[in-house]
């Protein structure tokens, strides 16, 4: 019984069918190995700027068969170069918008210069002027930087609360 099983197994492995199956398996193993290396190359080109490092990553994907791409995946940069550039452009655009935000009147949205005291369109007061030299002052300044005059804080009217009454908005 053992000799008949051994004989049929020997017959199968010495047949042409086994040779075709073995050759196809070797062919597909080689194709997958090269496909993994090609994927590493394409992915590294999208993530790494330096061509030398792209070549090293591709070599890493080729040399230890089937293990190289997994090693590459552990150490590759976390994002694509295109995403990094896009994020940097978005940050620059936001910074530009924020820097230009103060150059518009808060009421009519017309463009105003940083030295304007009032909006020339709607006459909204934009800045306080120094009592001595009449230079425009920023809201948080405590002294005029041009003539060293102390700045009086603007009086803010706070509604008073009386006991037993609710606070009403005066119009």
C-alpha positions, 0 to 999 in steps of 0.5 A: 500500500505504501509502495503504491502511494509512493509510486503514484506520488512519484508518477505525479511529480515526474509527469508533465502536469507537475512541470507545468504547475511548477513552472507557472508557480515560479513564473507567478512568484517572479511576476509578483516579486517584480510587481512588488519592486515596481510598486515600491519604485512608484510609491517612493517616487511619489513620497521621496524627492531625492532620486538616490533614495528612490533607487535605494528604496527600489533596491530594498524592494527587490533584494529581500524578495517579498520582505523588502516591500514590507520593510519599505512600508515601515520606513517610508515617508508618511505622506505624498510630496504632492500632499505636502506641497498642497498643504504648504500652499494652503497655509501660505494662502491662509497667511495671505488672507489673514495678513490682508484681513486687517486692510478692510473696513469692518463695516463696509468691507472697502479697502483701507490703509493701515494709517487711516483713522476713519474709513473714507467710504462709511466714516467708521472710526478705525483707529484712535489718534494721538492727542499730541502728534495726531498719529494713528494708534493701535488699540492695545498701545499704552503709549504713543511710539512717536511722541511718548504721550501716554494713551488714555484707555477708551471708556467702555460703557457697561450697563449697571445691574440693579438688584431685583431687575433684569438687565435690559439692552438699551437702544 
